[in-house]
């Protein structure tokens, strides 16, 4: 019994000391948006892959590390408006290597912990309002609704990855450079950021539908 407790404590200590890609300490990162604290996971890990263990668990996506969710969001087919299938679907190691390079670029440009910059970008680009369609008496109305925290993070990651694809499509700029620039500008709340523009547009449409 004593040996089991000692082994468990050693495993917990090793787990705490894990750094992402052996470089970035996730324990330093703080989520400042109270609405997103429960859905942005910063659990320590070495490589951002969970082998899809969350797939059949309700709200299991909230327990997936936020960097892995960023990796999943950039796994995309090469065509501009194609869905998440085809040549890029499932090439997760390629996406992990892209994000690994992106974190290095962000650190070189900002001098900060790149995971903290990613979290700040997600907080700045997650919309609070959206519109939904309601049919009443044969007439369809667009009504403003609040967005759940989990969907806020999903939309923020989608906007960031779309902005990177738009920037590097038919351009000599690499996906690593485009994604790093998009994350940094979103973290700085730059109005020229694609993700910030998409968020503001969505909230503007929702405000008009109140």
ABEGO torsion letter per residue (X at the ends): XAAAAAAAAAAAAAAAABBBGGABBAAABBBABAAAAAABBABBBABBBAGGAAAABBGAAAABBAAAAAAAAABBBABAABBBBEAABGBAAAAAAAAAAAAAAAAAAAGBBAAAAAAAAAAAABBABBBBBBBBGGBBBBBBBBBBAAAAAAAAAAAAAAAAAAAABGBABBAAAAAAAAAAAAAAGBAABAAAAAAAAAAAAAAAAX
